[in-house]
Amino acid sequence: MADLSLHYSSKAPLAGTLTAFNQIFATWRRRAKERRELSTLDARTLRDLGLSASDINFEVNKPFWRS
C-alpha cells in the first residue's frame, strides 16, 4: 500500500532544526558585529550617513536578538 501521508517525513528530523538555529545564530552574530562597528564611527562619518549620536546610541544598546 502506498504511503499517502500529507506530512513531510524527514530521515533526519534534526537537520532542519539545526539549520534554522545556525541561521538564527548567524543573524545574531551579524547584528552584534554591525552594532559594534556602528559604535566606532566618528562624528564626520555619522554626519555623512545622516545619523546622529543618539541614533547610534539607540541602535548600539539594543540586545542582539532585536532587529
Secondary structure as UniProt FT lines:
FT   HELIX           13..39
FT   HELIX           43..49
FT   HELIX           53..60
FT   TURN            64..65
//
